[in-house]
Amino acid sequence: MSSIITRRALVTGAAVGAGVLLTGCDKIAANPEARKILFMGEDMNRGLQRALTNRNALVPEFSPAQMSPIFRSNGTRDPGTPDYTAMVANNFADYRLQVGGLVDRPLSVTLPQLRQMPSRAQITRHDCVEGWSAIGKWQGPKLGALLKAAQIRDSARYVVFTCADLYGGTPYYESVDLVDAFHPQTILAWALNDQVLDVAHGAPVRLRVERQLGYKHAKYVMRIDAVDSLAGIGKGKGGYWEDNVDYDWYAGI
């Protein structure tokens, strides 16, 4: 077994050492010291990981026999807004995934169109900042394929996701850079464990960015924008949790 201490091990150990019983990703906000331990050294972690690993290195994938009997949901379980509730009621027939920003060919993609795209199925482990993990099978098109179809511009540096769930009246948002956006295991999942994604797990579309912790895996994705800077996104740190409770923007594992 490798003697390298991974971020995954540090996250789990820090949560236990701090004596924190976490039942939701927002609960860690109540313990500033735990946050400080969990997220120290963001730049060092990002630099070390990318210096020591190939940018396209894959995370481990598992066999069907290793899948968790229950894959718990996390974060928002149901956006509950009138617009989202209406989409659920008509089985997402009116859903359109908007792809814009720094692209030459903006897209408006229906759910059937998304499901007809060449897809990737992968059985991976989800590691939550709460300290729990689960192995599940995700299926959907590669994010990179959608960005190529939209003809993303050379000036783009990040991809921002805007979601259907609201926090304080504002749509949830998250972002990744182009290294992770074009990683072969970064997909827009519409299925979990060979079943169409349900509401609790992020229907109709959820980001799976497998080389990062679970809070980066945005649920209920409604819009994707290519941008050249995160300065104009929320408070400038690139994501809701990053802006409001000091989570790392880069959550590599």
C-alpha positions in Angstrom: 0.0 0.0 0.0 1.3 3.5 -0.9 2.7 5.5 2.0 1.6 8.8 0.4 -1.0 10.7 2.5 -3.8 11.6 0.2 -6.2 14.6 0.6 -9.0 12.0 1.0 -7.2 10.6 4.1 -6.5 14.1 5.5 -10.2 15.1 5.1 -11.4 12.0 6.9 -8.8 12.3 9.6 -9.4 16.0 10.2 -13.1 15.5 10.6 -12.6 12.8 13.1 -9.9 14.6 15.0 -12.0 17.7 15.3 -14.8 15.7 16.8 -17.3 16.8 14.2 -20.3 14.7 13.4 -21.3 16.0 10.0 -24.8 15.4 8.7 -24.8 17.9 5.8 -22.1 19.8 3.9 -23.3 23.0 5.4 -22.8 21.8 9.0 -19.1 22.3 8.8 -19.6 26.0 8.6 -20.4 25.9 12.4 -16.8 24.8 13.2 -14.2 27.4 11.8 -11.3 25.4 13.2 -12.3 22.2 11.4 -12.7 24.2 8.2 -9.2 25.7 8.6 -7.7 22.2 9.0 -9.7 20.7 6.2 -8.9 23.3 3.6 -5.4 24.6 4.5 -2.9 24.7 1.7 -5.2 25.0 -1.3 -2.5 26.2 -3.7 0.1 23.7 -2.4 -2.4 20.8 -2.8 -3.3 21.9 -6.4 0.3 22.4 -7.3 1.5 19.1 -5.8 -1.3 17.0 -7.3 -0.7 18.4 -10.8 3.1 18.2 -10.5 3.0 14.5 -9.4 0.2 13.2 -11.6 -0.7 13.3 -15.3 -3.4 15.8 -16.0 -5.5 13.1 -17.6 -4.8 10.4 -14.9 -8.0 8.5 -14.1 -9.4 8.0 -10.6 -9.9 4.3 -9.7 -13.0 2.6 -11.1 -14.7 -0.3 -9.5 -16.7 -3.4 -10.4 -20.5 -3.7 -10.0 -19.9 -6.0 -7.0 -18.2 -3.2 -5.2 -21.1 -0.7 -5.6 -22.6 0.6 -2.3 -26.0 -0.8 -1.4 -27.2 2.7 -0.7 -25.9 5.9 -2.3 -27.0 8.6 0.0 -27.9 12.0 -1.3 -26.2 15.2 -0.1 -26.8 18.9 -0.1 -30.2 19.9 -1.5 -32.6 17.0 -1.8 -35.2 18.9 -3.8 -34.9 22.5 -5.0 -38.7 22.9 -4.4 -39.0 26.1 -6.5 -42.1 26.5 -8.7 -40.1 26.3 -11.9 -38.3 23.1 -10.8 -41.5 21.5 -9.5 -43.2 22.2 -12.8 -40.3 20.5 -14.6 -40.5 17.4 -12.4 -44.3 17.3 -13.0 -43.8 17.1 -16.8 -40.9 14.7 -16.6 -38.4 17.5 -17.6 -40.0 17.8 -21.1 -39.4 21.6 -20.9 -35.8 21.3 -19.6 -33.1 23.0 -21.6 -29.4 22.9 -20.7 -28.0 26.2 -21.8 -24.3 26.4 -22.8 -23.0 29.9 -23.3 -20.4 32.5 -22.3 -17.1 32.4 -24.2 -18.4 30.0 -26.9 -18.9 30.6 -30.6 -22.0 28.3 -30.9 -24.3 28.7 -27.8 -26.4 25.6 -27.2 -29.8 24.8 -25.8 -29.9 21.1 -25.2 -33.0 19.1 -24.4 -32.8 16.1 -22.0 -33.5 13.6 -24.9 -30.7 15.2 -26.9 -28.3 14.9 -24.0 -29.2 11.3 -23.5 -28.6 10.6 -27.2 -25.1 11.9 -27.0 -22.2 9.4 -26.8 -22.0 8.7 -23.1 -19.5 7.3 -20.6 -20.5 4.9 -17.8 -18.1 4.8 -14.8 -18.3 3.2 -11.3 -16.4 5.6 -9.0 -16.2 6.6 -5.4 -17.8 9.8 -4.2 -15.9 11.3 -1.3 -17.9 13.9 0.7 -16.3 16.6 2.9 -18.7 15.3 5.6 -16.4 12.2 5.9 -18.5 9.6 4.1 -17.9 7.8 0.8 -20.1 5.7 -1.6 -19.4 3.9 -4.8 -21.9 4.3 -7.6 -22.3 4.0 -11.4 -22.8 7.2 -13.2 -23.6 7.7 -16.9 -23.7 10.7 -19.2 -21.8 12.6 -21.9 -18.4 14.0 -21.3 -18.5 17.7 -20.4 -15.6 18.2 -22.8 -17.7 16.9 -25.7 -20.4 19.5 -25.0 -17.9 22.3 -24.7 -16.3 21.3 -28.0 -19.8 21.2 -29.7 -20.3 24.8 -28.4 -16.9 25.7 -29.8 -15.4 27.1 -26.6 -13.0 29.9 -27.2 -9.3 30.0 -26.5 -9.8 32.9 -24.1 -11.9 30.7 -21.7 -10.2 29.5 -18.5 -13.1 28.2 -16.4 -16.5 26.7 -16.7 -19.3 27.9 -14.4 -22.4 25.8 -13.5 -25.7 27.5 -12.5 -28.2 25.2 -10.8 -31.9 25.1 -10.1 -31.6 25.0 -6.3 -31.6 28.3 -4.4 -29.5 29.4 -1.5 -30.7 32.6 0.1 -32.7 33.3 -3.0 -29.7 32.9 -5.3 -29.2 29.9 -7.7 -26.4 27.6 -6.5 -23.2 27.9 -8.6 -19.9 26.1 -8.9 -16.9 26.1 -11.3 -13.9 24.1 -12.5 -11.0 25.0 -14.7 -10.5 23.6 -18.2 -8.1 20.9 -16.9 -11.0 19.3 -15.0 -13.6 20.3 -17.5 -11.9 18.2 -20.2 -10.9 15.4 -17.9 -12.2 12.1 -19.5 -14.1 11.2 -16.3 -15.8 14.6 -16.0 -19.4 14.0 -17.2 -22.9 15.4 -17.1 -24.6 12.5 -15.5 -28.3 11.7 -16.2 -28.3 8.2 -14.7 -27.1 6.7 -11.4 -26.9 2.9 -10.9 -28.5 2.2 -14.3 -31.6 4.3 -13.3 -32.6 7.7 -14.5 -31.3 10.3 -12.0 -33.9 11.1 -9.3 -34.6 14.4 -7.7 -32.6 13.7 -4.5 -29.5 12.9 -6.5 -29.7 16.0 -8.8 -32.2 15.3 -11.7 -32.2 15.9 -14.5 -28.4 16.5 -14.8 -25.6 16.4 -12.3 -21.9 17.2 -12.8 -19.5 14.5 -12.0 -16.0 15.8 -11.6 -14.4 12.6 -10.2 -11.0 14.1 -9.2 -12.6 16.4 -6.7 -14.6 16.2 -3.5 -18.4 15.9 -3.6 -19.3 19.5 -3.0 -17.9 20.3 -6.5 -20.4 17.9 -8.1 -23.1 20.4 -8.8 -26.7 19.0 -8.9 -29.7 20.3 -10.9 -27.4 21.9 -13.6 -29.4 24.4 -15.7 -26.7 26.5 -17.3 -23.0 26.1 -18.2 -20.9 29.2 -19.1 -17.3 29.4 -20.2 -15.5 32.4 -18.7 -12.0 33.9 -18.6 -12.1 34.8 -14.9 -14.0 33.9 -11.7 -13.9 37.6 -10.5 -17.5 38.2 -11.6 -18.9 34.9 -10.2 -20.6 35.4 -6.8 -18.1 36.9 -4.5 -15.2 35.9 -6.7 -14.1 32.6 -5.3 -15.8 30.4 -7.8 -18.6 28.7 -5.9 -21.3 29.0 -3.3 -19.5 27.2 -0.5 -16.2 28.8 -1.4 -17.7 32.2 -1.2 -19.7 31.7 1.9 -18.0 29.2 4.2 -14.4 29.3 3.0 -14.3 25.9 1.2 -11.4 25.5 -1.1 -12.1 26.2 -4.8 -9.9 23.4 -5.7 -11.0 20.2 -3.9 -8.7 17.6 -5.5 -8.5 14.1 -4.1 
